[in-house]
Amino acid sequence: MEVAKLPAEYVLPLRWTSAADGTDEAGLSSLTTYLAVLGEWIDVTVVDGSPAVAFERHAGAWDALVRHVAPEPRAGVNGKVRGVMTGVGIARHDRVILADDDVRYDYDALARVVGALDSAELVRPQNYFGLLPWHARWDTARTLVNRAFGSDYPGTLGVRRNFLLAAGGYDGDVLFENLELIRTVRAAGGREVRADDLFVERLPPDVGHFMRQRVRQAYDGFAQPGRLAVELALLPLSVWASRRPGRAAVAVMIVIAVAEYGRRRAGGAAVFRAGSALWAPLWVIERAGCAWLAVWARLRGGVRYQGARLYRAATPARVLSARATIRRQGGKERT
């Protein structure tokens, strides 16, 4: 069925350096097929920070389908921020959808995000894994716990281009870049829509990438000190509970109940399979250990990311608010 092309831009930042990232034939073919369909629905810009050989290969596959460009030079270690801001800067529309290379929208979800941007400066959908190897089930538990206590942090966001540019963009020297973007928009006075019932599929990573994410995801807790304190308490609490089977059983049941609430909240049962909450105790045990490994990484100067160390997870909201106030007043921040 033919559909109307949406008046918005889809910005996809990527950097593929190995077969595990998607540079193998299957990964390239999958993304190319997606881009071919996506380009019929919305204007697409792929900002490709891959090495020269991979970039040229991608150009041959994608130039006839979408706009394919290299990222512009920009301060900051986080390459994804460079890709996002390059794409936003050259976007042909004010309404922009940002998405990682593993995100797979359908037309209806795209249209909902674009429509929501009529009355908001930022839209936060909900990702889910359509395919469920064991490690995707494991990571789904993290998503369910996030949903139980609020909203998850997806690999895709909708933003208003002109608003983000007027805010000066967002910091490229942080690890938790999507939280940094969300906080930046809020600090500048932007309205956020948490669309917890707007489900967008994403592909699971390979097992190696999943394993490399464990400590990095725990390190994000430094952007949310209250949450980090709870996660650091999980290890001693787990040791305490394990000394008596009854305590351990109650703790497991509570964790499963919390995750199940997250699964059912805002219509989540439509995409999160029954039984997903049963993986939550395993994720809690993982986070109990990885939170302390994140502290160790912090003491060593930060967590490793793209060949460097990132010390900051995200900028505190109060700091961003102060910067936004100074920017509105036309002043300069004191150093």
Phi, psi and omega in degrees: 000132180283137180234159180286140177288134185282141180278067184204169180245140176251117182251122182241103175273138177209161174209101181259125181238351181208168179300326180295335179280345181124006181280357174289167185300319182295316180294317179295318180296318180297313181291323179298317178299317179296315181296325179297319178287315183301321181296341175281340186259332190200152174291133187238135172236120174260120178258109193251108178264020181291157175304161190307315183298314179293320180302314181295323178296317179294321179301318179296328182275330192245341187302330180278350185256317187216173173279126186238115185225163173269153178291146176281151177301137181202143179297147176120144181282327186286105183296333180296323179297320176300317180296315180298310185291329173297313181295318179296320182297327182255008181301144181270359182223159178282326179272123187231135173252122176262135182207139174291167184287349178263002181275140181228094178284151161255173186297318183298319179293318176302314183296324179293318179295314180299317179296321180294333179287354174293331184235017180209159176264345179212135178236130181245101176284188178237121175276155172210156177271124175283321175263142188230069165295172189303321184286336174288324175296319179299312182287334175299327178301320176300317178300317182295320177296318177300317180294328181294328184253005180160235180239152179278169176250100187277173176269020179209142177217153170256135180222160172266119185305307186297325179292315181295319178294321178295331178281355179088014183075199180222163191293134178260010179249034177232157179277313186274070192291329180287326173294321178300318178295314180300313181295323180297316179296315179299314183299328180278002178095012181285151177267135180248135172252118175267096184270073184291348178254011178256099191263127181236125183289148169224155180275142177289149176286171171286165186299321181298316179295319177303315181294322180292341181278345192300307182287324179300318179294321177294326180296334177302338180300336178295343175277348182225082189304322179298316178294318180299320179300318178296317182292325176292332179283346183297323183294307177297326178293323178294319178297315179299315182292327184290344182287342177226123182305324181297316178299315182298318181296318179295318180298317179298317181295322179295315180298316179296319180297319178298313180295323179294323175299317177298324180295320185274340185297141176052039176075018184297335181297344179290334183237335179265117189293150174302139182095349181299325182293340181294341179276349185300319178301324178295318178295321179297318178297317177301311183294328178301322178277318184292333177298321178287326174295327176294322176297318178299318177297321179298318180293337180267006176108002177126174182270146181286134180205121178052046174079006179226181175247131175254121183274319184270134174281314176196162179280134177305143182301324182295325179292316179296322179296318178296318179296320180295321178297314179299319181295318179296327181276357178075017180264187179238142178287137178286142179251000000 
